[in-house]
Amino acid sequence: MSLIAKEIELFPTYVYIIEDKNYKQYKKNLVSWLQKRAEIKESITRSNVGGYHSEGNFWMDFNQHEYCAVLDNMLKTLIGNNLQRSDLQNMYFQIINSWYNINNKNQFNKLHCHPGSQLSAVFWVQTPENCGDFVFYNPNQYTQHENIKQRTIHIKPEEGKLLMFPSCLMHEVLPNKSNQQRISIAINLKAFS
């Protein structure tokens, strides 16, 4: 008699990606606006190793930019997808902080997570070839290390795409190996009743 075991996947982690198909018409203006802003606003250090990291209240200024409404709509779409899979359907999400990063050659963001928020997102503004993958670390690797199939998942940044994920997921951005700047906007969201 042959016994067959059934594998059951428990507690999957969902991330969402959405793309703005019309992003190219905004890109030049948005890149220029962010670069000019970085010239007059001081950089801070968080997970960034080198590079520019704006202050955490960036969304207040960005609210004045023409692209903000498009990005806000993308966020609402992904939040809706997330709420369908969760018990937070009677909650609403609010941006609690936002910033942007500009990474030149060999600059990167070290391993970190985003405590104090439930969802985080990154929008890729400018992503030249070899600008550094966005890497998620398996949250179970320390407790179930002997039967982990994948320790990391690499996501190649693509301009005009927004990635949303649980804020507790450890992640990093690999070094930019291109000669052009890698630019991204990051957002943290918290649920309220």
Z-matrix of the N, CA and C atoms (Angstrom, degrees):
N
C 1 1.441
C 2 1.528 1 109.66
N 3 1.310 2 117.01 1 128.84
C 4 1.462 3 123.08 2 -178.43
C 5 1.525 4 109.87 3 -100.47
N 6 1.306 5 115.60 4 129.40
C 7 1.464 6 120.64 5 178.62
C 8 1.526 7 109.74 6 -98.26
N 9 1.293 8 117.13 7 139.12
C 10 1.465 9 121.92 8 178.75
C 11 1.523 10 108.45 9 -120.57
N 12 1.297 11 114.87 10 126.04
C 13 1.468 12 120.46 11 178.26
C 14 1.523 13 109.68 12 -91.25
N 15 1.295 14 116.01 13 143.97
C 16 1.458 15 121.96 14 178.00
C 17 1.521 16 108.53 15 -105.47
N 18 1.313 17 116.06 16 130.48
C 19 1.458 18 120.51 17 177.94
C 20 1.531 19 108.69 18 -90.08
N 21 1.336 20 115.92 19 132.52
C 22 1.460 21 121.75 20 178.57
C 23 1.526 22 107.85 21 -119.68
N 24 1.305 23 115.94 22 124.39
C 25 1.459 24 120.15 23 178.63
C 26 1.521 25 108.99 24 -84.97
N 27 1.332 26 116.64 25 120.95
C 28 1.456 27 121.83 26 -179.80
C 29 1.525 28 110.68 27 -108.77
N 30 1.279 29 116.22 28 140.71
C 31 1.454 30 123.58 29 171.94
C 32 1.532 31 114.20 30 54.32
N 33 1.315 32 117.96 31 56.07
C 34 1.466 33 118.27 32 178.12
C 35 1.534 34 110.92 33 -67.58
N 36 1.297 35 116.23 34 155.21
C 37 1.460 36 123.19 35 177.74
C 38 1.519 37 108.31 36 -108.31
N 39 1.310 38 116.93 37 127.66
C 40 1.459 39 120.80 38 -177.90
C 41 1.516 40 110.70 39 -105.98
N 42 1.311 41 115.19 40 135.28
C 43 1.461 42 122.53 41 169.72
C 44 1.528 43 106.48 42 -124.11
N 45 1.313 44 115.70 43 156.21
C 46 1.461 45 120.34 44 -175.82
C 47 1.527 46 109.87 45 -130.44
N 48 1.322 47 115.82 46 142.68
C 49 1.463 48 121.49 47 175.88
C 50 1.520 49 107.94 48 -128.83
N 51 1.316 50 115.16 49 136.43
C 52 1.460 51 121.60 50 176.09
C 53 1.532 52 107.66 51 -134.68
N 54 1.318 53 116.01 52 147.27
C 55 1.459 54 120.46 53 -176.47
C 56 1.526 55 110.68 54 -121.06
N 57 1.320 56 115.78 55 137.79
C 58 1.461 57 121.57 56 171.62
C 59 1.528 58 107.02 57 -91.34
N 60 1.304 59 116.73 58 107.26
C 61 1.476 60 121.81 59 -177.74
C 62 1.532 61 112.23 60 -67.44
N 63 1.334 62 117.65 61 -18.34
C 64 1.468 63 121.73 62 -179.02
C 65 1.526 64 112.83 63 -101.48
N 66 1.333 65 117.23 64 12.11
C 67 1.462 66 120.82 65 -172.90
C 68 1.524 67 113.22 66 -58.08
N 69 1.318 68 118.90 67 -35.52
C 70 1.475 69 120.76 68 -175.22
C 71 1.522 70 112.40 69 -56.54
N 72 1.316 71 117.74 70 -29.87
C 73 1.460 72 119.36 71 -179.34
C 74 1.532 73 112.31 72 -72.26
N 75 1.340 74 117.67 73 -18.11
C 76 1.469 75 122.19 74 179.12
C 77 1.529 76 113.03 75 -101.91
N 78 1.328 77 117.06 76 -21.25
C 79 1.464 78 121.86 77 -167.15
C 80 1.529 79 113.90 78 -53.54
N 81 1.298 80 117.82 79 -53.68
C 82 1.468 81 120.70 80 -174.45
C 83 1.524 82 110.85 81 -57.54
N 84 1.316 83 116.34 82 -45.74
C 85 1.462 84 121.27 83 -179.59
C 86 1.527 85 111.28 84 -64.71
N 87 1.336 86 117.18 85 -43.09
C 88 1.464 87 121.20 86 -178.58
C 89 1.529 88 111.35 87 -67.37
N 90 1.320 89 117.49 88 -44.11
C 91 1.470 90 121.09 89 178.13
C 92 1.529 91 109.68 90 -59.29
N 93 1.319 92 116.95 91 -47.73
C 94 1.469 93 121.70 92 -179.51
C 95 1.528 94 111.09 93 -60.88
N 96 1.335 95 116.73 94 -43.87
C 97 1.463 96 121.01 95 -179.27
C 98 1.528 97 110.96 96 -62.10
N 99 1.344 98 117.05 97 -44.03
C 100 1.465 99 120.73 98 -179.88
C 101 1.529 100 111.37 99 -67.29
N 102 1.327 101 117.40 100 -41.65
C 103 1.468 102 120.32 101 179.32
C 104 1.530 103 111.40 102 -63.66
N 105 1.330 104 117.00 103 -43.22
C 106 1.472 105 120.26 104 178.95
C 107 1.514 106 111.02 105 -64.59
N 108 1.314 107 116.53 106 -39.21
C 109 1.461 108 120.93 107 178.83
C 110 1.533 109 110.63 108 -63.86
N 111 1.341 110 116.54 109 -38.29
C 112 1.463 111 121.14 110 179.74
C 113 1.535 112 111.54 111 -65.89
N 114 1.318 113 117.02 112 -25.75
C 115 1.469 114 120.49 113 178.71
C 116 1.525 115 112.13 114 -71.89
N 117 1.331 116 117.68 115 -26.24
C 118 1.465 117 120.00 116 -175.77
C 119 1.535 118 113.22 117 -109.20
N 120 1.322 119 117.22 118 -13.43
C 121 1.469 120 121.04 119 178.92
C 122 1.525 121 108.89 120 -108.95
N 123 1.312 122 116.46 121 134.98
C 124 1.463 123 121.26 122 -177.75
C 125 1.526 124 111.36 123 -71.27
N 126 1.331 125 115.76 124 142.45
C 127 1.458 126 121.95 125 176.91
C 128 1.524 127 110.09 126 -79.46
N 129 1.325 128 115.81 127 148.14
C 130 1.458 129 121.24 128 173.42
C 131 1.529 130 108.32 129 -116.07
N 132 1.317 131 117.00 130 168.34
C 133 1.466 132 121.18 131 179.05
C 134 1.519 133 109.57 132 -114.58
N 135 1.322 134 115.16 133 125.08
C 136 1.457 135 122.48 134 174.70
C 137 1.540 136 106.88 135 -129.52
N 138 1.312 137 116.95 136 -102.06
C 139 1.468 138 120.01 137 176.92
C 140 1.525 139 111.04 138 -90.53
N 141 1.316 140 116.38 139 -7.57
C 142 1.470 141 120.30 140 -175.83
C 143 1.524 142 112.13 141 -74.13
N 144 1.327 143 114.58 142 136.10
C 145 1.462 144 121.63 143 172.66
C 146 1.525 145 105.02 144 -111.63
N 147 1.335 146 114.74 145 100.40
C 148 1.457 147 120.43 146 -169.73
C 149 1.521 148 108.33 147 77.56
N 150 1.290 149 116.08 148 -175.67
C 151 1.461 150 119.94 149 176.46
C 152 1.509 151 113.18 150 76.18
N 153 1.314 152 114.63 151 176.64
C 154 1.455 153 122.34 152 -179.17
C 155 1.526 154 109.26 153 -103.97
N 156 1.329 155 116.27 154 135.26
C 157 1.466 156 123.75 155 176.27
C 158 1.526 157 106.12 156 -131.66
N 159 1.329 158 117.10 157 115.35
C 160 1.463 159 119.91 158 -178.54
C 161 1.526 160 110.71 159 -72.80
N 162 1.313 161 115.28 160 171.47
C 163 1.461 162 121.30 161 175.73
C 164 1.528 163 109.72 162 -66.64
N 165 1.321 164 117.06 163 165.20
C 166 1.456 165 121.95 164 -173.14
C 167 1.519 166 116.11 165 -81.08
N 168 1.336 167 118.33 166 -4.49
C 169 1.461 168 120.21 167 178.49
C 170 1.530 169 111.34 168 -104.33
N 171 1.300 170 116.39 169 29.59
C 172 1.464 171 123.12 170 -176.90
C 173 1.526 172 113.20 171 -56.03
N 174 1.338 173 118.23 172 -35.60
C 175 1.474 174 121.41 173 -175.28
C 176 1.531 175 111.62 174 -59.12
N 177 1.332 176 117.40 175 -30.25
C 178 1.470 177 120.17 176 179.67
C 179 1.528 178 110.77 177 -62.12
N 180 1.321 179 117.44 178 -42.51
C 181 1.471 180 121.09 179 176.55
C 182 1.524 181 111.16 180 -74.20
N 183 1.334 182 115.68 181 -41.22
C 184 1.466 183 120.84 182 -176.94
C 185 1.524 184 110.78 183 -63.54
N 186 1.322 185 116.83 184 -26.26
C 187 1.457 186 122.07 185 179.42
C 188 1.533 187 112.02 186 -55.27
N 189 1.331 188 116.52 187 -23.93
C 190 1.461 189 121.87 188 -179.93
C 191 1.535 190 112.14 189 -84.30
N 192 1.316 191 117.82 190 -13.82
C 193 1.470 192 121.32 191 -176.73
C 194 1.522 193 110.39 192 -82.26
N 195 1.333 194 116.34 193 144.77
C 196 1.470 195 121.31 194 -177.63
C 197 1.531 196 113.03 195 -60.42
N 198 1.332 197 118.46 196 -27.55
C 199 1.459 198 120.65 197 -177.15
C 200 1.532 199 112.60 198 -80.01
N 201 1.314 200 118.05 199 -14.64
C 202 1.467 201 121.27 200 -176.79
C 203 1.527 202 111.57 201 -57.05
N 204 1.318 203 118.60 202 -42.39
C 205 1.467 204 121.35 203 -178.23
C 206 1.527 205 111.17 204 -63.24
N 207 1.330 206 117.17 205 -37.31
C 208 1.466 207 121.00 206 178.80
C 209 1.520 208 109.76 207 -66.74
N 210 1.321 209 116.31 208 -47.95
C 211 1.469 210 120.66 209 -179.79
C 212 1.531 211 110.75 210 -64.51
N 213 1.317 212 117.28 211 -38.42
C 214 1.463 213 121.39 212 177.67
C 215 1.540 214 110.67 213 -61.44
N 216 1.312 215 117.44 214 -40.75
C 217 1.467 216 121.90 215 177.93
C 218 1.533 217 111.13 216 -65.26
N 219 1.338 218 116.74 217 -38.88
C 220 1.462 219 120.43 218 177.00
C 221 1.531 220 110.03 219 -63.26
N 222 1.338 221 116.57 220 -43.05
C 223 1.466 222 121.16 221 178.28
C 224 1.528 223 110.78 222 -59.71
N 225 1.325 224 116.93 223 -46.40
C 226 1.470 225 120.83 224 -178.77
C 227 1.525 226 111.12 225 -62.07
N 228 1.320 227 117.31 226 -37.33
C 229 1.467 228 120.73 227 177.68
C 230 1.528 229 110.53 228 -63.07
N 231 1.330 230 116.64 229 -46.51
C 232 1.462 231 119.82 230 -179.13
C 233 1.523 232 112.08 231 -69.38
N 234 1.320 233 117.59 232 -35.36
C 235 1.470 234 120.57 233 176.16
C 236 1.522 235 109.20 234 -62.22
N 237 1.331 236 116.69 235 -42.43
C 238 1.470 237 120.71 236 177.24
C 239 1.512 238 111.78 237 -59.01
N 240 1.341 239 117.14 238 -42.20
C 241 1.473 240 120.74 239 176.73
C 242 1.517 241 110.80 240 -61.84
N 243 1.325 242 116.31 241 -42.45
C 244 1.459 243 121.09 242 -178.67
C 245 1.520 244 110.96 243 -66.10
N 246 1.330 245 117.30 244 -40.95
C 247 1.462 246 120.58 245 -177.30
C 248 1.523 247 111.85 246 -65.97
N 249 1.318 248 117.54 247 -30.40
C 250 1.461 249 120.42 248 177.98
C 251 1.526 250 111.68 249 -62.35
N 252 1.318 251 117.62 250 -25.90
C 253 1.463 252 121.97 251 -177.23
C 254 1.524 253 112.50 252 -100.66
N 255 1.321 254 118.11 253 4.19
C 256 1.463 255 118.71 254 -172.98
C 257 1.523 256 111.29 255 -127.28
N 258 1.320 257 114.43 256 176.68
C 259 1.458 258 120.11 257 176.67
C 260 1.528 259 110.79 258 -96.53
N 261 1.326 260 116.82 259 21.26
C 262 1.461 261 121.95 260 -178.10
C 263 1.529 262 112.40 261 -102.96
N 264 1.317 263 117.05 262 23.42
C 265 1.457 264 120.26 263 -172.83
C 266 1.527 265 113.87 264 -63.72
N 267 1.314 266 119.14 265 -22.04
C 268 1.463 267 121.32 266 177.89
C 269 1.525 268 112.07 267 -97.75
N 270 1.299 269 116.48 268 14.80
C 271 1.455 270 121.93 269 -179.40
C 272 1.529 271 109.52 270 -106.95
N 273 1.307 272 116.10 271 165.09
C 274 1.455 273 119.93 272 170.15
C 275 1.526 274 107.89 273 -126.97
N 276 1.308 275 115.21 274 152.68
C 277 1.460 276 120.45 275 -178.62
C 278 1.516 277 110.30 276 -105.00
N 279 1.316 278 114.72 277 141.21
C 280 1.459 279 121.06 278 178.89
C 281 1.527 280 108.55 279 -128.12
N 282 1.327 281 116.16 280 141.87
C 283 1.465 282 120.39 281 175.32
C 284 1.521 283 107.72 282 -70.93
N 285 1.339 284 116.06 283 123.33
C 286 1.464 285 119.17 284 179.35
C 287 1.528 286 111.71 285 -101.11
N 288 1.315 287 117.25 286 -24.00
C 289 1.466 288 120.43 287 169.81
C 290 1.525 289 109.60 288 -163.95
N 291 1.306 290 114.33 289 159.37
C 292 1.459 291 121.44 290 -178.44
C 293 1.517 292 108.72 291 -156.20
N 294 1.316 293 116.31 292 149.53
C 295 1.460 294 121.81 293 -178.92
C 296 1.521 295 108.31 294 -155.69
N 297 1.304 296 116.48 295 173.41
C 298 1.459 297 119.28 296 172.96
C 299 1.515 298 109.53 297 -134.21
N 300 1.325 299 114.08 298 154.07
C 301 1.462 300 122.28 299 -179.20
C 302 1.519 301 109.75 300 -120.45
N 303 1.312 302 115.44 301 140.90
C 304 1.460 303 122.02 302 170.51
C 305 1.524 304 106.52 303 -124.03
N 306 1.322 305 116.11 304 114.86
C 307 1.463 306 120.80 305 -179.62
C 308 1.521 307 110.43 306 -113.24
N 309 1.321 308 114.92 307 123.59
C 310 1.461 309 121.36 308 174.03
C 311 1.525 310 109.00 309 -88.18
N 312 1.303 311 116.48 310 -175.15
C 313 1.461 312 121.27 311 -177.46
C 314 1.526 313 111.53 312 -53.82
N 315 1.344 314 116.11 313 134.25
C 316 1.468 315 126.82 314 178.08
C 317 1.527 316 114.54 315 69.62
N 318 1.318 317 118.68 316 5.37
C 319 1.459 318 120.98 317 176.98
C 320 1.533 319 109.30 318 -92.94
N 321 1.337 320 116.52 319 152.22
C 322 1.464 321 120.17 320 -173.72
C 323 1.520 322 111.00 321 -157.05
N 324 1.337 323 116.21 322 178.65
C 325 1.468 324 122.81 323 174.89
C 326 1.521 325 107.90 324 -121.37
N 327 1.333 326 115.44 325 120.95
C 328 1.465 327 120.37 326 -176.42
C 329 1.528 328 111.62 327 -73.16
N 330 1.324 329 115.25 328 168.93
C 331 1.453 330 123.65 329 -176.56
C 332 1.532 331 110.75 330 -56.52
N 333 1.343 332 115.43 331 129.69
C 334 1.460 333 120.92 332 -178.50
C 335 1.527 334 110.25 333 -164.12
N 336 1.318 335 116.29 334 173.26
C 337 1.464 336 122.82 335 170.46
C 338 1.532 337 106.15 336 -136.21
N 339 1.326 338 117.20 337 -175.23
C 340 1.465 339 121.03 338 -175.00
C 341 1.530 340 110.30 339 -123.82
N 342 1.337 341 118.23 340 79.81
C 343 1.463 342 120.64 341 -178.82
C 344 1.528 343 111.51 342 -65.26
N 345 1.328 344 115.57 343 150.27
C 346 1.456 345 120.62 344 177.34
C 347 1.522 346 114.12 345 91.87
N 348 1.324 347 116.73 346 -2.78
C 349 1.470 348 120.42 347 177.16
C 350 1.523 349 108.31 348 -132.89
N 351 1.339 350 116.45 349 160.95
C 352 1.463 351 120.14 350 178.38
C 353 1.526 352 112.24 351 -96.22
N 354 1.323 353 116.24 352 -37.87
C 355 1.467 354 121.25 353 -179.61
C 356 1.517 355 109.67 354 -124.73
N 357 1.315 356 115.27 355 144.85
C 358 1.460 357 121.71 356 174.34
C 359 1.520 358 107.76 357 -129.80
N 360 1.322 359 115.05 358 157.02
C 361 1.460 360 119.75 359 -179.12
C 362 1.520 361 109.48 360 -145.68
N 363 1.321 362 114.65 361 152.89
C 364 1.464 363 120.56 362 173.42
C 365 1.523 364 107.44 363 -133.10
N 366 1.333 365 115.13 364 134.06
C 367 1.458 366 121.71 365 175.84
C 368 1.524 367 106.79 366 -113.05
N 369 1.341 368 115.41 367 127.29
C 370 1.456 369 119.68 368 -177.49
C 371 1.524 370 110.17 369 -91.52
N 372 1.323 371 114.95 370 112.11
C 373 1.467 372 123.56 371 -176.85
C 374 1.517 373 110.84 372 -83.84
N 375 1.335 374 115.83 373 -48.99
C 376 1.476 375 121.48 374 -179.43
C 377 1.523 376 108.53 375 -141.84
N 378 1.332 377 116.18 376 122.05
C 379 1.468 378 120.35 377 -174.96
C 380 1.528 379 110.32 378 -137.12
N 381 1.327 380 117.58 379 82.12
C 382 1.456 381 118.54 380 176.43
C 383 1.533 382 111.56 381 -64.57
N 384 1.304 383 116.88 382 162.65
C 385 1.473 384 121.44 383 178.36
C 386 1.524 385 109.52 384 -56.33
N 387 1.334 386 116.99 385 138.87
C 388 1.475 387 124.18 386 179.20
C 389 1.529 388 113.29 387 63.93
N 390 1.338 389 116.50 388 35.21
C 391 1.468 390 119.34 389 -178.05
C 392 1.534 391 112.64 390 -88.11
N 393 1.338 392 117.85 391 -1.56
C 394 1.464 393 121.06 392 177.31
C 395 1.504 394 112.54 393 108.11
N 396 1.330 395 116.75 394 121.19
C 397 1.457 396 122.24 395 178.91
C 398 1.521 397 111.57 396 -70.34
N 399 1.318 398 115.48 397 153.38
C 400 1.457 399 124.22 398 169.52
C 401 1.528 400 104.93 399 -89.66
N 402 1.324 401 118.31 400 122.67
C 403 1.471 402 121.50 401 -172.07
C 404 1.525 403 110.73 402 -119.75
N 405 1.338 404 115.65 403 122.18
C 406 1.467 405 122.17 404 173.25
C 407 1.524 406 108.94 405 -94.01
N 408 1.333 407 116.26 406 143.57
C 409 1.468 408 122.49 407 175.60
C 410 1.522 409 109.18 408 -106.02
N 411 1.308 410 115.97 409 135.76
C 412 1.452 411 122.05 410 -179.96
C 413 1.537 412 109.19 411 -61.61
N 414 1.345 413 117.65 412 122.19
C 415 1.469 414 118.83 413 -177.97
C 416 1.524 415 113.60 414 -69.43
N 417 1.313 416 118.74 415 -13.47
C 418 1.464 417 121.95 416 -179.55
C 419 1.527 418 113.68 417 -95.61
N 420 1.315 419 117.93 418 1.41
C 421 1.465 420 119.38 419 -172.10
C 422 1.527 421 113.92 420 -65.58
N 423 1.311 422 118.93 421 -22.25
C 424 1.461 423 120.32 422 -178.14
C 425 1.528 424 112.65 423 -89.32
N 426 1.330 425 116.49 424 -24.25
C 427 1.462 426 119.24 425 -178.41
C 428 1.517 427 112.88 426 -100.57
N 429 1.329 428 116.85 427 -22.17
C 430 1.463 429 121.10 428 -177.95
C 431 1.528 430 110.44 429 -130.56
N 432 1.300 431 116.28 430 39.75
C 433 1.467 432 121.24 431 -170.53
C 434 1.524 433 114.32 432 -59.04
N 435 1.332 434 118.01 433 -27.63
C 436 1.466 435 118.71 434 -176.11
C 437 1.531 436 113.37 435 -77.18
N 438 1.313 437 119.51 436 -20.07
C 439 1.462 438 119.86 437 -179.91
C 440 1.536 439 113.02 438 -124.95
N 441 1.306 440 116.28 439 31.31
C 442 1.465 441 121.59 440 176.30
C 443 1.524 442 108.59 441 -85.02
N 444 1.325 443 116.18 442 125.35
C 445 1.468 444 120.42 443 178.81
C 446 1.519 445 111.46 444 -78.60
N 447 1.328 446 116.88 445 -38.40
C 448 1.460 447 121.29 446 -178.86
C 449 1.511 448 109.45 447 -136.33
N 450 1.307 449 116.24 448 125.21
C 451 1.457 450 120.52 449 178.40
C 452 1.527 451 111.28 450 -85.37
N 453 1.332 452 116.79 451 -30.78
C 454 1.463 453 121.01 452 -179.91
C 455 1.522 454 110.42 453 -138.27
N 456 1.314 455 114.74 454 156.19
C 457 1.463 456 122.37 455 172.43
C 458 1.521 457 106.27 456 -125.46
N 459 1.327 458 116.45 457 125.65
C 460 1.466 459 121.77 458 178.56
C 461 1.524 460 109.48 459 -98.52
N 462 1.321 461 115.63 460 131.93
C 463 1.459 462 121.23 461 174.85
C 464 1.518 463 107.76 462 -120.17
N 465 1.320 464 115.17 463 124.60
C 466 1.462 465 119.95 464 179.24
C 467 1.525 466 109.07 465 -79.48
N 468 1.333 467 118.13 466 121.91
C 469 1.464 468 120.33 467 179.02
C 470 1.532 469 111.26 468 -63.23
N 471 1.322 470 116.06 469 137.14
C 472 1.454 471 121.20 470 177.95
C 473 1.522 472 109.20 471 -133.19
N 474 1.315 473 115.23 472 130.92
C 475 1.462 474 121.29 473 -178.60
C 476 1.519 475 111.34 474 -55.69
N 477 1.340 476 115.29 475 137.86
C 478 1.458 477 120.45 476 177.16
C 479 1.512 478 114.26 477 83.81
N 480 1.345 479 117.51 478 4.26
C 481 1.467 480 120.50 479 178.84
C 482 1.527 481 110.07 480 -108.52
N 483 1.332 482 113.43 481 144.90
C 484 1.458 483 121.81 482 177.61
C 485 1.523 484 107.91 483 -116.68
N 486 1.323 485 116.68 484 127.65
C 487 1.462 486 123.79 485 179.02
C 488 1.517 487 108.23 486 -110.62
N 489 1.351 488 117.62 487 127.51
C 490 1.464 489 121.96 488 177.24
C 491 1.523 490 108.86 489 -118.82
N 492 1.342 491 116.11 490 139.77
C 493 1.460 492 120.98 491 -175.02
C 494 1.523 493 110.25 492 -152.82
N 495 1.346 494 117.28 493 160.59
C 496 1.463 495 119.74 494 175.07
C 497 1.535 496 109.98 495 -61.97
N 498 1.317 497 116.16 496 132.70
C 499 1.472 498 121.23 497 -174.52
C 500 1.526 499 113.37 498 -61.40
N 501 1.331 500 117.25 499 -23.24
C 502 1.465 501 121.06 500 -177.35
C 503 1.533 502 112.78 501 -77.81
N 504 1.327 503 118.26 502 -10.68
C 505 1.471 504 120.48 503 -179.29
C 506 1.533 505 110.82 504 -71.19
N 507 1.321 506 115.19 505 123.71
C 508 1.465 507 119.46 506 176.85
C 509 1.536 508 108.77 507 -68.98
N 510 1.334 509 115.67 508 138.77
C 511 1.457 510 120.05 509 -178.18
C 512 1.529 511 109.72 510 -155.47
N 513 1.311 512 114.33 511 163.39
C 514 1.463 513 121.19 512 176.15
C 515 1.523 514 108.04 513 -148.49
N 516 1.331 515 115.23 514 166.70
C 517 1.459 516 121.04 515 174.39
C 518 1.518 517 106.47 516 -120.48
N 519 1.313 518 116.07 517 122.37
C 520 1.463 519 120.94 518 -177.07
C 521 1.531 520 111.06 519 -68.61
N 522 1.336 521 117.33 520 160.83
C 523 1.466 522 120.38 521 -177.67
C 524 1.526 523 112.94 522 -58.29
N 525 1.325 524 113.37 523 142.06
C 526 1.460 525 121.82 524 175.29
C 527 1.533 526 107.39 525 -74.46
N 528 1.309 527 117.52 526 115.79
C 529 1.468 528 121.50 527 -179.89
C 530 1.531 529 112.29 528 -99.90
N 531 1.321 530 116.51 529 4.41
C 532 1.469 531 119.45 530 178.94
C 533 1.534 532 109.19 531 -92.05
N 534 1.306 533 115.78 532 170.87
C 535 1.457 534 121.28 533 177.20
C 536 1.524 535 111.89 534 -93.65
N 537 1.333 536 116.78 535 3.19
C 538 1.454 537 121.22 536 178.69
C 539 1.524 538 109.76 537 -110.82
N 540 1.310 539 116.18 538 161.42
C 541 1.459 540 120.83 539 -179.57
C 542 1.527 541 112.03 540 -73.59
N 543 1.324 542 114.81 541 141.09
C 544 1.462 543 121.69 542 169.84
C 545 1.519 544 105.36 543 -100.49
N 546 1.340 545 117.66 544 125.07
C 547 1.464 546 122.01 545 -176.71
C 548 1.527 547 109.52 546 -124.60
N 549 1.321 548 115.98 547 131.70
C 550 1.471 549 120.79 548 178.47
C 551 1.521 550 110.11 549 -142.13
N 552 1.325 551 114.90 550 155.41
C 553 1.463 552 122.68 551 174.60
C 554 1.522 553 107.26 552 -113.70
N 555 1.329 554 117.17 553 130.75
C 556 1.463 555 122.27 554 -179.96
C 557 1.514 556 110.58 555 -113.85
N 558 1.332 557 115.74 556 146.24
C 559 1.468 558 121.46 557 -175.57
C 560 1.521 559 109.48 558 -140.81
N 561 1.323 560 116.88 559 135.08
C 562 1.468 561 122.82 560 172.50
C 563 1.521 562 109.00 561 -112.65
N 564 1.337 563 115.47 562 136.54
C 565 1.463 564 121.56 563 -179.67
C 566 1.515 565 110.66 564 -125.25
N 567 1.322 566 115.10 565 146.61
C 568 1.468 567 120.96 566 178.94
C 569 1.522 568 108.50 567 -128.14
N 570 1.329 569 116.40 568 143.98
C 571 1.459 570 122.05 569 179.32
C 572 1.525 571 110.85 570 -85.86
N 573 1.332 572 115.52 571 137.67
C 574 1.457 573 123.21 572 176.64
C 575 1.522 574 109.01 573 -130.47
N 576 1.342 575 116.74 574 151.33
C 577 1.473 576 119.51 575 179.03
C 578 1.522 577 110.23 576 -93.57
